[in-house]
């Protein structure tokens, strides 16, 4: 995954509660085996009309939010099924930060493991940046992992919490595989000692 230290980007506010993973990436698009290529299907049922054309009334389709990389949403974001494709699709679309009043636990952890920063702010803070995002074209926020703050160039600044271990992993691009490979020499030594490097185990007939 890509390491995260600090990110500044255009915001877009999706002012809805309980956005589930089937809305983030509908089930019919889960057949791919790669982690890429999901961005074009992000929020598909909201972004597109039944005839396949973009829905101009949906906020992500407004030209002023082109290139947005910071998503603002309501509470319980990422609820529903535990598909890891949800953070994959957000990242592939171009988002690096999702700010919400709360997240479903599995989505929150999947995001951190894939380089997407989920930030929990209070309802009042969400309301404030939502208003600013809606009223100020090109409104940007900066998420600083080291200081654990979200701020703009005006007067808004808020702290957020993150587990110290997850913060370390995100800052150093350590997903589960990379964490395991930090112990590669010990794994190799263990395999040599038990003969896994030379012996092939076959099931008994």
GIZIUR-V304968 format. One record per helix or strand of 3 or more residues. SS is the DSSP state (hx for helix, st for strand). FROM is the first residue (numbers start at 1). LEN is the number of residues. If there is no record, write none. Layout:
SS,FROM,LEN
SS,FROM,LEN
//
This chain:
st,6,9
hx,21,4
hx,27,3
hx,39,3
hx,44,4
hx,59,3
hx,63,3
st,70,4
hx,85,9
st,97,4
hx,105,9
st,117,4
hx,123,13
st,140,5
st,149,3
st,157,3
hx,164,8
hx,176,6
hx,184,11
//
